[in-house]
Amino acid sequence: MSTVTLTLRGAQALRDGAIDGVPVAVDGGVIVDAPVGPVLDLPGCTVLPGIVDIHGDGFERHLAPRRGAMKDLGAGLAAVEAELAANGITTAMLAQFWSWEGGLRSPDFARRFLDALGAYRGAGTDMCAQLRFETHMLGDYEALEQVVAQHAVRQVVFNDHLPHDALDKGKRPPRLTGQALKSGRNPEAHLAMMQELHAQRDAVPAAVAALAGRLQARGVTLGSHDDNRPEQRAWWRALGVRLAEFPETEEAAAEARAGGDGIVLGAPNVMRGNSHAGKVSARHLIGLDLCDALASDYFYPAPLRAAQIMAGEIGWPRAWALVSEGPARLLGLDDRGRIAPGLRADLVVLDPAGRVCLTMAGGRITFANGAAAAALLAARE
């Protein structure tokens, strides 16, 4: 799809930390500083920088609607892009597991996913891979590095989802049977595999430290997941792991802020008003200025809705920065996240009811509905 040349007029626009009524013009895939081309009249609408989703695994339901049903991952990715665009997301980090959990979170599926994503040619949404690596998979470190290099993966997040407490006590972890079936293993084999990984825990810190150093040398952005203690966040920072994804306590988030680390929270947490797992409230942390970016996590409509909720508490400029400028900065994407001449034409237009009616990624229209669709038709007449 080619880029468009047009001017959005009659709407409010968020730029330079304020709302104004100046038209927004697009040409050659970037924002320009003077009106150009056909005019789209959008009275009562609001033009905002496109949403940058720094972490989301909601794509899993499109790639595996039922076990073994999706043979062509490209078709699933097209469905992913359609959902992203309909929710105003113009850049999406697709958080793919590299995990002992198996199934669509296995290393084999991660390779399939990366191959399909590399071959996918969509409508314009910038879809990139984040790999979520389970740290206790010591035998996979070399393979992970090879895949990161082969596919130019720009972000790796370190996870540890092993049920260590239960394994320490010799107990069967909760949900073992269901998890085993999803992985294609019988429960006893799945438990034995987890016990083996758990037994390697003393070797993990040194191995992770070395891996983080090698990935950092490649320019990969590194994050940790679910930090719950300040000293845990400080340890990760010492390794060059500068993103704290979903810190579970105020103390861990405060340590991240004190050390200059980026803090990513879940937009669904904002929507609920609290964590579904009983952890710290994202709204509480935002109120303490302990958040740089809100991520879709598992629900692509969440960033837009969370920003709308928080706008009532901290104002539109600050709230929207959490889903646009903030995540773009953490990812080192200085060409997007704001409305300014020369930046990528990544825009989302909300109608007077606050619904997405136009999404544009790199100057390509990826979604149009309602008022914006009518304006586009009128501009062609």
C-alpha angles and dihedrals in degrees: 000000000000126000120261132234113213148118126239108216137177095029131105115251132202113224137140090012095301143082117248139164098234114129119252115226128197130194134158093003095302138088113261130199101235134051113270139172126352118355123235110203108211108171114186093013129118125224115210136172111271117267116260107207106203096187131014136147097179087111090077092081090057095048095045110024087157129004108282094355098114110068095157107055089186090070089051092050090053088056090048092053092049091055093045092051094046088057097048096255112146099167121037131183103206105212106218119183124230094194148148086234089089129203114072088351094058127109090248092055090045089058091048090049094050092048091051094045091050091052096043118110109188141167095286110284110137102236115180134171128253113189117214104205124197105225098212093063092097093164091060101055096097093045091050092053091050091052092047090054095042095051098032091237107193101195135042124179122195116228136179112190097159112129093237097169093056093042091050089055094046091244128142107255118241118267090017097143096048092045091048093052091051089052093050093244131114113249096253093051090046091051092048090052092051091048090052092051091046090053090060094059096111091060095049103081095057092042093049092048091054093045093049090053093052093047092047089054087058091055094251116156108235131206141175125220131226099355107188103175131052092231090054091056091046090052092053092048091054087059093053093257097139105169120082108201115200100340107206099215138041089237093057091047091049090052089052091052093046090053095047095248124150115254120212120189133182119262091207087060088058091048093051094042090234144032116286087220096051096256127134118309115255090214089056092052093046089053088055091049090248097134134078100171141017117214131201088233097181103343121064096200090058103085093057094045093045092051090050091051094048093045087072089058107034104015132257099280095054094038095050092046087065090066100033123018095026099055091039089056093048090052093047092244101143093165095073145030095077139063106244136126113276096023123114113281093245105151141156123198121205120202121228089274091055096253124135109257100162134024123183124185119189089343093307120118107235098169136017129173142151115350095009094049090051090048091051091052092047091050090056094054 
